[in-house]
Amino acid sequence: MIISLIRLLLDLLAIVVIVDVLLGYVMDPFHPVKASLDRIVEPFLGPIRRIIPPVNRIDFSPLVLIILIQVVDFILVQIA
């Protein structure tokens, strides 16, 4: 039961990361929706950005975060 809830939250976080990245291309960064998503995602992306800085203005931290989410999800499936 608790593992299912954690997996659901991980899936939602991955979706929020993807939406945040996509909105970053089309929406003003100060728009309330974009700012709200940034507040949710930034605590997870910040530490990754300190380890893996952007390369030629391309930020790979969302991709790394999604991969980490998938790894944690896989581990939870193996535990359950």
KAPE-V490747 format. One record per backbone hydrogen bond with DSSP energy under -0.5 kcal/mol. CO is the residue of the C=O (numbers start at 0). NH is the residue of the N-H. Records with the same first field share a line. If there is no record, write none. Layout:
CO = NH + NH
//
This chain:
0 = 4
1 = 5
2 = 6
3 = 7
4 = 8
5 = 9
6 = 10
7 = 11
8 = 12
9 = 13
10 = 14
11 = 15
12 = 16
13 = 17
14 = 18
15 = 19
16 = 20
17 = 21
18 = 22
19 = 23
20 = 24
21 = 24 + 25
22 = 26
27 = 30
30 = 34
31 = 35
32 = 36
33 = 37
34 = 38
35 = 39
36 = 40
37 = 41
40 = 43 + 44
41 = 45
43 = 47
44 = 48
45 = 49
46 = 50
47 = 51
50 = 52
53 = 55
54 = 57
56 = 58
57 = 54 + 59
59 = 63
60 = 64
61 = 65
62 = 66
63 = 67
64 = 68
65 = 69
66 = 70
67 = 71
68 = 72
69 = 73
70 = 74
71 = 75
72 = 76
73 = 77
74 = 78
75 = 79
//
